[in-house]
Amino acid sequence: MRAIVAAVQLPSASDLEFEASLTELRQLAKTLGFEVAGTFTQKRAGFDKAAYFGTGKREELRLLREEHSADGPAD
């Protein structure tokens, strides 16, 4: 199984803290048996009620997911 680690960086998190969080998320995915196929991030001032990512980023993530799905099963 494959996973894309996706996260939003808010202004309250430094780049160093955010990278540590991403590392932890990637490790958690591996522990759960996933192959991490990619990392997807966005910097935002805050969350809105509609979605975690903005509209444009959601479309980018959808395309990334489709791209990795088209790669076929992991070896």
RABELBEL-V384665 format. One record per backbone hydrogen bond with DSSP energy under -1.0 kcal/mol. CO is the residue of the C=O (numbers start at 1). NH is the residue of the N-H. If there is no record, write none. Layout:
BEGIN
co = (CO/CO)
nh = (NH/NH)
END
This chain:
BEGIN
co = (1/3/5/7/9/10/14/15/16/17/18/19/20/21/22/23/24/25/26/27/28/29/30/35/38/40/42/51/54/55/56/57/58/59/60/61/62/63/64/65/66/69)
nh = (35/37/40/42/44/13/18/19/20/21/22/23/24/25/26/27/28/29/30/31/32/34/33/3/5/7/9/48/58/59/60/61/62/63/64/65/66/67/68/69/70/72)
END
